[in-house]
């Protein structure tokens, strides 16, 4: 069959790879480069100020070791080298207080008294988190449906920290995290304990897209301008901005969900109901070399998941210290970080690269009909793949790719 895939991010490229030997695949990507929110400097992102000897990601960074089974299955199939490690997080509040990580306590306490004081400060945080885990242990997925994070997390310090980690994972404004769907958030938080192991991709996340491209036999159109997609009894018509009419047997929408209705020229009432609540979430991330904003807190240990409250009104952001993630010597090179919503705190002269991202704005209303999208995949020659159909992260994207592949090949993964 001739199959069109719209979107060349994680879900689109993984689906293309899984279908490559079975069907004639054409990929349409509206951006000038492929990868979606996979952005690897000195690979699919070129011409930055980063030293050409370094590879840094300014999008997806790490993957849980034990709870991303389909992601790891695909990476093994592609022979991707993964590096294992532990990560930590520190919390910095607008009033100048901070809560250090266990690693920060162990390696950067000035003396034993400081270690004890900081450890004592962490005690209610750890206690609150353990109580959260015990309370949610018996909660089922059915219990979580149609509920928000605020049902399970209040404004205690451990809850604030957890909500900020959700902000980190989904790059959504902190003010909207209270309304984040519990059916995605709670399973993630259950698995993101202080002892969680994380994997990173040696050579940057774009490495696995390179592996897919080495084996891909279809066609890729970047900077593609699609006017509309129409379905007929026999197949698909894609109308382009240059007035071409392209014919396919099936179409796979591997785009963020708020784009679907804009692309469908003949959306049904059911499709409108399923997708109308999705909204776009435009964000900007920064790769920079500034560490001066830590000085206010008197810390010299920077973690992979540092979260910051930037003002009393609740504005928040994050800073991921990349040297620790990528084993980069700051003396030989510099201090490198990936930041979100910390533009006012970062010296503009230290910014190496700015990256725009489009991600879904997760809400209970938007997720309400997700099960219908999955259940009706294939109707009217139309399929959907994307992280939003799973856990909202890379595991969700690749799980949906496997599901679509199974439907179109008759296999089971």
Order of alpha helices (4+ residues) and beta strands (2+ residues): beta-alpha-beta-beta-beta-beta-alpha-beta-beta-beta-alpha-alpha-alpha-alpha-alpha-beta-alpha-beta-beta-beta-beta-beta-alpha-alpha-beta-beta-beta-alpha-beta-beta-alpha-alpha-beta-alpha
